Amino acid sequence: MTRKKTVIDKLWKRMGVRGDVPSLQHSAEHIIRSLQDEQASVTDLTSLVLSDFAFAQKVLRLANSAMYRTMGGDVTTVSRAIMVLGVDTVEYLGLGLQLLNQFQSASGSREDAREVIVRAQMAAEFTRKMTIAHGTQPSEEAVLCTLMYQLARLLVVLYLEDEWARVQAKLAADPSLSESEACRQVLGATLEEIAEEAAQQWNLPGEIRNCMQANLPALDASTPQSHGEWLGAVAALSSSVVSMMEADASDDEIALFVLQYTENLALDPMVVQEALEQTQALRATIESENEVPVASVSEPEFDRPHDSVARLEAALEEIRGKSAGLGTTALTPWVVESIMNALNLKTGFMMLLHPGTRRYLARFGFGPGIRERLDKFSFDAGFVPDIFHLVVTKKEPTLWLDVKKPSVSHRLPAWFTAEFPDARSVLLVPVHLQGKCIAMMCGCWGDTPCSRELSLGEIQVLSALAGEISGSFERAMATRPPL
């Protein structure tokens, strides 16, 4: 067995025993999916993004950034943000955020691990700023590569403490030695090789795995011959820059070093200079706070807002402006999320009538724990006197103020009572096509009951939003080839 194989096996064994670093495999498999229909993946990815509040806020900020603002206008929902940014960009953004969260959860109170996280944040920030002109997706790919470089160092720091001490001793004895070369001499594997193994273990995209062996190009070298080489070179450059910052190199020294590679890597010198200044500012902020900045997000309160009509009308106007060019699978989650935002719902899901089984089945949903339970939400289309069938008959949006009251509780189907035991107020919005209820949106505020009935204005706008979904079905039917 080679030294490289031995040390990597030792590393994974210790990770498995200690369990300090949660596996990225589960998250990666949910984020990186090979969905045949990109519009269908918008629904799935929206649900995933909304399950992480910090992730959702980052996606919305990016969609409203200067690069995308003219394309998307004011983007207020994750569904619309994903349409503006593109599925691939959001996937890489999510993986980068997940990786950084893993760094933070693994470090605990160890100072050496904390230093690695600071380095990772600085390197990622520098990468994102200097590559953004190449497009958000390549930029986020480069950020993920950069974070993988830093992850290898964190793994060695956390799990191979004795070996890391020997690496540091070698570096102290020979300042000309690179950290990765010192690791090779001590461990039998470079940091790049460990990072590549980690990417393989966690099923990260092949483009990320394949770029981990790339290094800084020689100053007289030709330009990178592949996207993977470019990603690796950018990650190596960012890592070198942060190392120079930690060694207290002067701003001029760092700038001169980076500018040597701008032409080879097709980087704008002015953008790179600005990226250096912003990264130095981030470093100063971190040092002044003396802690790794972690987003602190309080649990949002779920209660029906008093300006709900205005919020619903704003959502309707935005959707009407874009709906004609969208298919049902893209438009429907956008409408559901817009209703949730406007009414501050905690959970929401859409049920569609399956013609073959004559059952309403939940196809997607947003909110805590909804994605994992969708297969439990269904009911028969045949009439029974429960709240769902009563709304099908009523044909308009209906709010049940308190389903715990004896006058209503017996109208709840068993599956809803089992899956939403704390639900008090329940909103149901039917979608009709050619006189038939083909879908129904269900939402609730958890254990928070509403204090007032739906107003006429709310009913009208909710009906109009349901009509947008109905219209998308009509457009799809009109373009379907005749049998």
C-alpha positions in Angstrom: 0.0 0.0 0.0 1.4 3.4 -1.0 2.0 6.2 1.6 -0.7 8.2 -0.1 -3.3 5.4 0.1 -2.3 4.8 3.8 -2.7 8.4 4.9 -6.0 8.9 3.0 -7.4 5.7 4.5 -6.3 6.8 8.0 -8.0 10.2 7.4 -11.4 8.7 6.4 -11.3 6.2 9.2 -10.8 8.9 11.8 -13.5 11.0 10.3 -15.9 8.1 10.5 -15.0 7.4 14.1 -15.2 10.9 15.4 -18.1 12.1 13.2 -17.1 15.7 13.6 -17.5 16.6 10.0 -20.9 15.7 8.6 -20.9 14.0 5.2 -21.6 16.3 2.3 -22.9 13.4 0.2 -26.5 13.8 1.3 -26.5 17.5 0.5 -24.6 17.1 -2.7 -27.0 14.5 -4.0 -30.0 16.8 -3.3 -28.3 19.8 -4.9 -26.6 18.2 -7.9 -29.2 16.3 -9.8 -29.3 15.4 -13.5 -32.8 16.3 -14.1 -33.9 15.9 -17.7 -36.2 18.9 -17.6 -34.6 22.1 -16.4 -37.9 23.7 -15.7 -38.9 20.7 -13.5 -35.7 21.1 -11.6 -36.7 24.7 -10.7 -39.4 23.3 -8.5 -37.1 20.8 -6.8 -34.3 23.3 -6.3 -36.7 26.0 -5.0 -37.9 23.6 -2.3 -34.3 22.8 -1.4 -33.2 26.4 -1.2 -36.2 27.4 0.9 -35.3 24.7 3.4 -32.2 26.8 4.3 -33.0 30.4 5.3 -29.4 31.6 4.8 -29.2 29.9 1.4 -32.5 31.5 0.3 -31.3 35.0 1.3 -28.0 34.6 -0.6 -29.8 33.4 -3.7 -32.2 36.4 -3.5 -29.3 38.9 -3.0 -27.5 37.5 -6.0 -30.6 37.7 -8.2 -31.0 41.3 -7.2 -27.4 42.2 -7.7 -26.3 44.7 -10.4 -25.4 41.9 -12.8 -28.9 40.5 -12.9 -31.1 43.4 -11.9 -31.9 44.6 -15.4 -32.8 41.0 -16.3 -34.9 40.2 -13.4 -36.1 43.5 -11.9 -37.0 43.2 -8.2 -36.8 39.5 -7.4 -38.7 38.6 -4.3 -39.1 34.9 -4.6 -36.6 32.0 -4.8 -38.6 30.5 -7.7 -38.1 33.6 -9.8 -34.5 34.0 -8.6 -33.6 30.5 -9.9 -35.2 31.4 -13.3 -33.1 34.6 -13.4 -29.8 33.0 -12.3 -30.1 29.6 -13.8 -30.2 26.2 -12.1 -26.5 25.5 -12.5 -25.5 28.7 -10.8 -27.7 28.1 -7.8 -26.4 24.5 -7.5 -22.8 25.7 -7.3 -23.7 28.5 -5.0 -25.5 26.0 -2.7 -22.6 23.7 -2.6 -20.2 26.5 -1.8 -22.4 27.6 1.1 -22.8 24.1 2.3 -19.1 23.6 2.3 -18.5 26.8 4.3 -21.1 25.8 6.8 -19.3 22.5 7.2 -16.1 24.3 7.9 -17.8 26.3 10.7 -19.5 23.3 12.3 -16.3 21.3 12.3 -14.0 23.8 13.8 -15.4 24.0 17.3 -13.1 26.1 19.5 -9.8 25.1 18.0 -7.7 28.1 17.0 -5.8 26.3 14.2 -9.1 25.2 12.6 -10.5 28.7 13.0 -7.5 30.1 11.1 -8.2 27.7 8.2 -11.8 28.9 8.1 -10.7 32.5 8.0 -8.3 31.6 5.1 -11.1 29.8 3.3 -13.5 32.8 3.6 -10.8 35.2 2.4 -9.8 33.0 -0.5 -13.4 32.4 -1.6 -14.2 36.1 -1.4 -11.1 37.0 -3.6 -12.0 34.3 -6.1 -15.6 35.4 -6.4 -14.7 39.1 -6.8 -12.0 38.6 -9.4 -13.9 36.1 -11.6 -17.4 37.5 -11.6 -16.9 39.1 -15.0 -16.7 35.6 -16.5 -20.3 34.9 -15.4 -21.8 33.8 -12.2 -21.7 30.1 -12.8 -18.0 29.9 -13.6 -17.3 32.2 -10.7 -19.2 30.0 -8.3 -17.5 26.9 -9.7 -14.1 28.6 -9.0 -15.3 29.5 -5.5 -16.2 25.8 -4.8 -12.7 24.8 -6.1 -11.1 27.3 -3.8 -13.0 26.0 -0.8 -12.0 22.5 -1.6 -8.4 23.5 -1.5 -9.0 24.9 2.0 -11.0 21.9 3.1 -8.0 19.6 2.6 -6.0 21.7 5.0 -8.9 21.6 7.5 -9.2 17.8 7.3 -5.5 17.5 8.1 -5.6 20.0 10.9 -8.6 18.3 12.5 -7.8 14.6 12.1 -4.0 14.3 11.6 -2.8 16.5 14.4 0.6 14.9 14.8 1.3 14.9 11.1 0.2 18.5 10.8 2.7 19.5 13.6 5.4 17.9 11.6 4.3 19.7 8.4 4.5 23.0 10.3 8.0 22.1 11.6 9.2 21.4 8.1 7.8 24.8 6.9 9.6 26.6 9.7 12.9 24.9 8.9 12.6 25.6 5.2 10.6 28.8 4.3 11.0 28.1 0.6 9.0 24.9 0.9 5.4 25.1 -0.1 2.7 23.8 2.3 1.5 21.2 -0.2 5.0 19.9 -0.8 5.6 19.7 3.0 2.4 17.6 3.2 3.7 15.3 0.5 6.9 14.8 2.3 5.2 14.1 5.7 1.9 12.5 4.6 2.7 11.0 1.2 -0.1 13.1 -0.3 -0.4 16.7 -1.3 -3.2 18.9 -0.2 -4.5 18.9 -3.7 -4.7 15.1 -3.7 -6.5 15.1 -0.4 -9.0 17.6 -1.7 -9.5 15.6 -4.9 -10.2 12.5 -2.8 -12.7 14.4 -0.6 -14.5 15.7 -3.7 -14.7 12.1 -5.0 -15.9 10.8 -1.6 -18.7 13.4 -1.5 -19.9 13.0 -5.1 -19.1 16.6 -6.0 -19.3 17.5 -9.7 -16.6 16.0 -12.0 -15.5 19.5 -13.0 -14.6 20.2 -9.4 -12.9 16.8 -8.8 -10.8 17.1 -12.0 -9.5 20.6 -11.3 -7.9 19.8 -8.0 -4.5 18.8 -9.4 -4.0 22.1 -11.3 -1.4 24.6 -10.0 -0.4 28.1 -10.8 0.8 28.2 -14.4 4.4 29.1 -15.2 4.8 32.7 -16.1 5.7 31.8 -19.7 3.1 29.1 -20.0 0.3 29.1 -22.5 -3.2 29.7 -21.3 -5.1 26.9 -19.6 -6.3 24.3 -22.1 -9.5 23.3 -20.3 -12.1 24.8 -18.0 -10.9 22.5 -15.2 -7.3 23.8 -15.6 -8.6 27.4 -15.4 -10.6 26.6 -12.2 -7.6 25.0 -10.6 -5.3 27.8 -11.5 -7.7 30.4 -10.1 -8.1 28.4 -6.9 -4.3 28.1 -6.6 -3.8 31.8 -7.2 -6.4 32.7 -4.5 -4.7 30.3 -2.0 -1.3 31.9 -2.7 -2.7 35.4 -2.3 -4.2 34.6 1.1 -1.0 32.9 2.2 0.9 36.2 1.4 -1.7 38.2 3.3 -1.2 35.9 6.3 2.6 36.4 6.0 2.0 40.2 6.1 3.3 40.8 2.6 2.8 44.4 1.5 -0.1 45.4 -0.7 2.3 46.2 -3.5 4.0 42.8 -3.3 0.7 41.0 -3.4 -0.6 43.1 -6.3 2.6 42.6 -8.3 2.4 38.8 -7.7 -1.2 38.6 -8.9 -0.8 40.8 -11.9 1.7 38.3 -13.3 -1.1 35.9 -13.9 -4.0 38.2 -15.1 -3.3 37.9 -18.8 -2.8 34.1 -18.7 -6.1 33.6 -16.7 -8.0 36.3 -18.6 -8.6 38.4 -15.5 -9.2 42.2 -15.6 -6.3 43.9 -13.7 -8.6 46.6 -12.4 -11.2 44.0 -11.2 -8.4 42.0 -9.5 -7.1 45.1 -7.8 -10.5 45.9 -6.4 -10.9 42.2 -5.3 -7.6 42.5 -3.4 -8.8 45.6 -1.6 -12.1 44.0 -0.7 -10.4 40.9 0.6 -8.0 42.9 2.7 -11.1 44.7 4.1 -12.7 41.4 4.9 -9.5 40.3 6.7 -9.5 43.5 8.8 -13.1 43.0 9.7 -12.5 39.4 10.8 -9.5 40.4 12.8 -11.3 43.3 14.5 -14.2 41.0 15.5 -11.7 38.3 16.5 -14.2 35.6 15.5 -15.4 33.9 12.3 -18.5 35.9 11.1 -21.4 33.5 11.0 -24.8 34.6 9.8 -27.3 34.8 12.7 -30.8 34.3 11.4 -33.7 34.3 13.8 -36.7 32.0 13.1 -39.2 34.1 11.2 -42.6 34.7 12.8 -45.6 33.3 10.8 -48.6 35.5 11.0 -50.9 37.0 8.4 -49.8 40.5 7.5 -52.3 43.5 7.5 -51.1 44.6 4.0 -51.7 41.2 2.4 -53.9 42.6 -0.4 -51.1 45.0 -1.5 -48.5 42.2 -1.3 -50.7 39.8 -3.3 -51.4 42.5 -6.0 -47.6 43.2 -6.3 -47.0 39.4 -6.8 -49.8 39.2 -9.4 -48.4 42.1 -11.3 -44.9 40.6 -11.4 -46.2 37.1 -12.4 -48.5 38.5 -15.2 -45.5 40.3 -16.6 -43.6 37.1 -17.1 -46.2 34.2 -17.2 -46.7 34.1 -20.9 -43.2 32.8 -21.5 -43.2 30.2 -18.8 -44.3 26.6 -18.7 -46.6 25.2 -16.0 -43.7 23.6 -14.1 -41.9 26.9 -13.8 -44.9 29.1 -13.2 -46.8 27.1 -10.6 -44.1 27.0 -7.9 -43.5 30.7 -8.4 -47.2 31.4 -7.8 -47.3 29.2 -4.7 -44.2 30.8 -3.2 -45.6 34.3 -4.0 -48.8 33.5 -2.1 -46.7 32.1 0.8 -44.6 35.3 0.9 -47.6 37.6 0.6 -49.6 35.9 3.4 -46.5 34.9 5.4 -47.5 31.3 5.4 -45.2 28.8 7.2 -46.0 25.9 4.8 -47.5 25.6 1.3 -47.9 22.8 -1.2 -49.7 22.2 -4.5 -51.8 19.2 -5.2 -52.6 18.2 -8.8 -55.4 15.9 -10.0 -54.0 12.7 -11.6 -56.5 11.7 -14.4 -55.6 8.1 -14.2 -56.0 7.5 -10.5 -58.6 10.2 -9.9 -56.7 11.4 -6.9 -55.2 14.7 -6.0 -51.5 14.2 -5.3 -49.0 16.7 -3.8 -46.3 17.5 -6.4 -44.2 20.0 -4.6 -44.2 22.1 -1.4 -42.3 24.6 0.6 -41.7 25.0 4.3 -40.1 23.0 7.2 -40.2 19.3 6.5 -42.6 19.5 3.6 -40.3 18.0 0.9 -39.8 14.8 2.8 -43.6 14.2 3.4 -45.1 15.0 0.0 -46.0 11.4 -0.8 -48.3 11.4 2.3 -50.5 14.2 1.0 -53.3 12.9 -1.3 -57.0 12.5 -1.4 -59.6 10.9 -3.7 -61.4 13.1 -6.2 -64.7 11.5 -5.3 -66.7 13.7 -3.0 -66.6 13.4 0.8 -67.7 16.2 3.1 -64.2 17.3 4.2 -62.7 20.8 3.8 -60.8 20.0 0.6 -63.9 18.7 -1.3 -66.0 21.6 0.1 -63.6 24.0 -1.5 -63.6 22.1 -4.7 -67.4 22.6 -4.7 -67.2 26.2 -3.6 -64.8 27.0 -6.4 -63.1 29.9 -4.7 -60.2 30.5 -2.2 -61.3 29.7 1.3 -59.7 30.3 4.7 -60.7 28.1 7.6 -59.9 30.3 10.6 -59.5 27.5 13.2 -59.7 23.9 12.1 -59.4 22.9 15.8 -62.9 24.0 16.5 -65.4 21.1 16.9 -67.5 22.6 14.1 -64.6 22.1 11.7 -62.2 19.5 13.1 -64.5 16.6 12.0 -64.1 17.9 8.5 -60.4 17.3 8.4 -59.2 14.2 6.5 -57.1 11.8 8.5 -54.0 12.3 6.4 -54.1 16.1 7.1 -54.6 15.7 10.8 -51.7 13.2 11.0 -49.3 15.4 9.0 -50.3 18.8 10.3 -51.3 18.2 14.0 -50.6 21.8 15.0 -52.3 23.5 12.1 -55.0 26.1 13.1 -55.8 28.3 10.1 -55.8 26.6 6.7 -55.9 28.3 3.3 -57.1 26.4 0.3 -56.9 27.9 -3.3 -58.5 25.8 -6.0 -57.3 25.9 -9.6 -60.1 25.3 -12.2 -59.8 24.5 -15.9 -62.8 24.1 -18.1 -65.1 23.9 -15.1 -63.1 21.2 -13.3 -60.8 21.6 -10.3 -57.4 20.4 -11.6 -55.3 21.5 -8.7 -55.4 23.0 -5.2 -52.9 25.0 -3.2 -52.9 24.4 0.6 -51.1 26.6 3.1 -51.1 27.2 6.8 -49.4 29.3 9.5 -48.5 26.4 11.8 -50.0 26.8 15.3 -50.8 30.5 14.7 -54.5 31.1 14.1 -55.7 34.0 11.9 -57.9 36.6 13.5 -60.0 37.6 10.4 -61.7 36.1 7.4 -60.4 36.6 3.9 -61.3 40.0 2.5 -63.0 40.4 -0.9 -59.8 41.8 -2.2 -57.7 38.8 -1.1 -60.2 36.4 -2.6 -60.1 38.2 -5.9 -56.3 38.4 -6.2 -55.9 34.8 -5.0 -58.4 33.7 -7.7 -56.4 35.7 -10.3 -53.2 34.0 -9.2 -54.9 30.6 -9.5 -56.1 31.8 -13.0 -52.4 32.3 -14.0 -51.8 28.6 -13.3 -54.9 27.7 -15.2 -53.8 29.8 -18.1 -50.5 28.0 -18.2 -52.3 24.7 -18.5 -54.4 26.1 -21.3 -51.3 27.2 -23.2 -49.8 23.8 -22.8 -52.9 22.2 -24.2 -53.0 24.5 -27.2 -49.4 23.6 -28.2 -49.9 19.8 -27.7 -49.9 18.0 -31.1 -53.2 16.4 -32.0 -53.5 12.6 -31.6 
